[in-house]
């Protein structure tokens, strides 16, 4: 059975996403950029663009998220749309990776 070209493209992209050994794709970069844009637009007022603004209790959002087991679930209290939440989490993950290990 011969699959139509668009279906083959979908299958190929799903296989690429499922492969943990695959290098970052354009999709990953796109999600990172979308997540950053959402965060800057909707969250940066209180947390700065890099989530490092000190909050009234002296902590930062990035510091808080670094200490919890499921940060994506935690940001779900503010970001209800699962796609937006996932994109923002990819951006936050990039910020968490840049933290010194003593901050995590």
Secondary structure as UniProt FT lines:
FT   HELIX           5..18
FT   TURN            20..21
FT   HELIX           26..42
FT   HELIX           44..47
FT   TURN            49..50
FT   TURN            56..57
FT   HELIX           61..67
FT   HELIX           71..75
FT   TURN            76..78
FT   HELIX           82..97
FT   TURN            101..103
//
